Structure formats: structure tokens, C-alpha cells
């Protein structure tokens, strides 16, 4: 099994989204949160 960081494509996948995006605590990242916020998406995590 390969260990792949799946946070990298989140911003690209969110290009067509608006509103809220839910993810687990592994997705917490200030740069990612700011980038998504600039696109109008709020990142919601369990923390």
C-alpha cells in the first residue's frame, strides 16, 4: 500500500464548490484554509 498525501488536490477539487467543505483533522492547514476561503469555501474539521 502506498502512503499518499491527499491534501494536495483539495484546492483543485474545491474549484467548483461553494459553502462548506468537511474533512478530518488531517486537513488542518492555515494555508489551505486561507486558499479555500479565498474561493468562498469554509473548511470544517472535527477540531
N, C-alpha and C positions, 0 to 999 in steps of 0.2 A: 504494500500500500504506500502511496506517495503522500507526503505531507505538503499540502498546497495552501498558501495564504490566500484565502478567498475575499479578503478585504479590498484588494487592488481593483477588481472590476466593479465594486459597488457604485462608485461615482458614475461610471459609464452606464450601468444598468438603470440608474436613477434619472437619466436624462429625460425620460418620458413620464416621470412620476411627479406628483404634487401632493402635498399634505404631510402624512406621517409615514415613516419607514421604521419598522420594528426589527430589532436584532438583539442578540445576546451580548453579554458584557465584553466579549472578544472584539466587538466592533467599536468600542470606545476609542476615539481618537479625535483630538481637538482639530487637527487639520481637516479630517474627513467631515466632522460636524460642521465646520465653517463652510466647506465646499458645498455640502448638501444644502445648508441654509441659504447660500447664495443662489441656489437653484429653486428655492421655495419648498424644500423638503426638511422636515424636522426629524432627526434621528432619535428614536425612543429605545432605551435599553433597560434592562432589569435592575440597574444600579441606581 
